[in-house]
Amino acid sequence: IINLSLGDTMNGPDLPTSKALDKVVKKGIVAVVANGNDGPGIWTVGSPGTSGGAISVGASSDAGKSKRLNFMKPWADIDFQLTAGSPEWDFSHSMIMTYAGLGKRENYENINAKNKIVLVERGVISFKDKVKNAVNAEALGVIIFNNEPGELSASLEMNSKIPVITVSQKDGRKMKKALENGQLTCRTIDIEEKEKL
C-alpha cells in the first residue's frame, strides 16, 4: 500500500505523478492519495489524486453551511467551518472582536481578549496552542483565518472549552483590516431563518 498525503494545484490525469500511480496500481499495489484542499468546485482535485487507479480521499464538511458570520458592516455574510473538537458556534447576539496576531502567548500581552471573540492567523504554532492561549486570555471564541488562499478545515486534536471556527484568508484579512481601523462586532445568523425574512 502506498499512502500519499500530497498534492498539486494542477488537475490532470495525464500529469507524471498521476500516470506513475496508474502504473503502480497495475502492478497490484494499492495507492491511496489525498485529493487536495481546494474544493468544492469543479476541477479542484489535484494530481496525483487524479490518477484513474488510485483511491482518492477527501473530506467534506457541512458545519459552516447552515450558519454564517454577520457583521455590523455593509459586508456580505461570511461562511465559516467549525473545527473538529469545538463546541457549537452560536453567538446570536453581537460579540466584540479583537485581533491576536498568530495567537501566541505574547500576542495577548497588549490586548484585552476577555469576553471577546479573538481573530488569529494560521501559522507558526498549532491550532491547539492558539486555542489554549485564547482560553487563558478568557476569550469566548476563536476565529482562525487561513494564511494562504482558500478555505481552511482544521482539527484541534483536543476538546475545546470555547468554540473555534475557521474562515478563508480573504475574509480573515478583511476582518483584520476592520479591527485595525476600530472596533468590530459579529454575530451568528441562521441562513434558513434569514431566507424566511
C-alpha positions in Angstrom: 0.0 0.0 0.0 1.2 3.5 -0.9 -0.2 6.4 1.1 0.4 9.9 -0.4 -0.7 12.9 1.5 0.5 15.4 -1.1 -1.0 17.2 -4.0 -0.6 19.7 -6.8 -2.9 22.5 -7.8 -2.9 21.1 -11.3 -5.9 18.9 -12.1 -4.9 16.3 -14.7 -4.9 12.6 -15.0 -2.1 12.9 -17.6 0.4 14.5 -15.2 3.5 12.5 -14.4 2.6 11.8 -10.8 -0.9 10.5 -11.8 0.5 8.3 -14.6 3.1 6.9 -12.2 0.4 5.8 -9.8 -1.6 4.3 -12.6 1.4 2.1 -13.4 1.9 1.2 -9.7 -1.7 0.1 -9.4 -1.4 -2.1 -12.5 1.4 -4.0 -10.6 -1.1 -4.8 -7.8 -0.2 -2.1 -5.3 -3.0 -0.1 -3.6 -2.4 3.6 -3.9 -4.3 5.9 -1.5 -4.0 9.7 -2.3 -5.2 12.9 -0.7 -7.4 14.8 -3.2 -6.4 18.3 -2.1 -7.8 21.3 -0.1 -9.2 23.4 -2.9 -12.8 22.1 -3.2 -15.6 22.1 -3.5 -15.6 23.5 -7.1 -15.1 21.5 -10.3 -11.6 20.7 -11.3 -10.3 21.1 -7.8 -8.8 17.6 -7.2 -5.1 17.9 -7.7 -2.6 15.4 -9.1 -1.8 12.6 -8.1 -5.4 12.4 -6.7 -6.5 12.5 -10.4 -4.9 9.1 -11.0 -7.5 6.7 -12.5 -6.3 3.8 -10.5 -5.6 5.4 -7.1 -8.1 5.7 -4.3 -8.5 9.5 -3.8 -9.6 10.6 -0.4 -11.1 13.9 0.7 -13.2 15.4 3.5 -16.5 17.1 3.4 -18.0 19.4 6.0 -21.4 20.9 6.3 -20.5 22.8 9.5 -20.4 26.2 8.0 -23.3 25.8 5.6 -26.3 26.4 8.0 -24.8 29.4 9.8 -22.8 32.4 8.8 -21.0 35.3 10.5 -22.8 38.6 10.2 -21.2 42.0 10.9 -22.5 45.4 11.7 -20.8 46.5 8.5 -22.1 46.6 4.9 -20.4 43.2 4.1 -21.8 40.0 2.8 -22.2 37.4 5.4 -19.1 35.2 5.9 -19.1 31.4 5.6 -17.2 29.5 8.3 -16.1 26.0 9.2 -16.5 24.6 12.7 -13.2 22.9 13.8 -13.2 19.3 15.0 -13.1 19.3 18.8 -15.0 22.6 19.1 -18.4 23.1 20.8 -21.1 24.6 18.6 -20.6 28.2 17.5 -23.8 30.1 18.3 -23.3 33.7 19.2 -26.7 35.1 18.2 -26.1 38.4 20.0 -23.3 40.9 18.9 -19.9 40.0 20.1 -16.9 42.4 20.2 -13.8 41.1 18.4 -10.1 41.6 18.9 -7.1 40.6 16.8 -4.3 38.5 18.4 -1.9 38.0 15.6 -0.7 34.4 15.3 -2.4 33.6 18.7 0.9 33.2 20.5 1.0 33.9 24.3 2.9 37.1 23.7 0.3 38.3 21.2 -2.1 38.7 24.2 0.2 40.9 26.3 -1.1 44.2 25.0 -4.7 43.4 24.2 -7.8 42.7 26.3 -9.4 39.5 25.0 -11.7 38.8 28.0 -15.2 38.1 26.9 -14.4 38.8 23.2 -14.1 36.8 20.0 -10.4 36.5 19.1 -9.3 36.6 15.4 -5.9 34.8 14.8 -4.0 33.9 11.8 -3.0 30.3 10.9 0.7 29.5 11.2 3.8 29.1 13.5 2.0 27.4 16.4 -0.6 24.6 16.4 -4.3 25.2 16.4 -4.4 23.6 19.8 -1.9 26.2 21.2 -3.8 29.1 19.6 -6.9 28.0 21.4 -5.2 27.3 24.8 -3.8 30.8 24.7 -7.2 32.3 23.9 -8.8 30.3 26.8 -6.0 31.6 29.1 -6.9 35.2 28.0 -10.5 34.5 28.8 -11.8 34.8 25.2 -15.2 33.5 24.4 -14.4 32.2 21.0 -11.7 32.0 18.3 -11.7 32.6 14.6 -8.7 31.3 12.7 -8.1 32.6 9.2 -6.1 30.8 6.6 -2.6 32.0 5.8 -2.9 31.0 2.1 -5.7 31.5 -0.4 -8.8 29.3 0.1 -10.9 27.8 2.8 -9.5 26.1 5.9 -10.7 22.9 7.6 -9.0 22.2 10.9 -8.9 19.8 13.9 -7.9 20.9 17.3 -6.8 17.4 18.4 -8.5 18.1 21.7 -11.9 19.1 23.0 -12.0 22.9 23.4 -13.9 24.7 26.1 -14.7 27.6 23.7 -16.0 27.5 20.1 -13.4 27.7 17.3 -14.2 28.3 13.6 -12.1 28.9 10.5 -12.5 31.3 7.6 -10.7 32.0 4.4 -7.6 34.2 4.1 -9.7 36.8 2.2 -12.3 37.0 4.9 -9.8 37.0 7.7 -7.8 39.8 6.2 -11.0 41.8 5.8 -11.8 41.4 9.5 -8.2 42.1 10.5 -8.2 45.4 8.5 -11.5 46.4 10.1 -10.1 45.7 13.5 -7.1 47.8 12.8 -9.4 50.7 11.9 -11.6 50.4 15.0 -14.0 48.1 16.8 -15.7 45.2 15.1 -18.7 43.2 16.2 -20.1 40.0 14.8 -22.9 37.6 15.5 -24.1 34.3 14.1 -27.1 34.1 11.8 -29.0 31.1 10.7 -29.2 31.0 6.9 -32.6 29.4 6.8 -34.1 32.0 9.2 -32.6 34.8 7.2 -34.1 33.5 3.9 -37.5 33.4 5.6 -37.3 37.2 6.3 
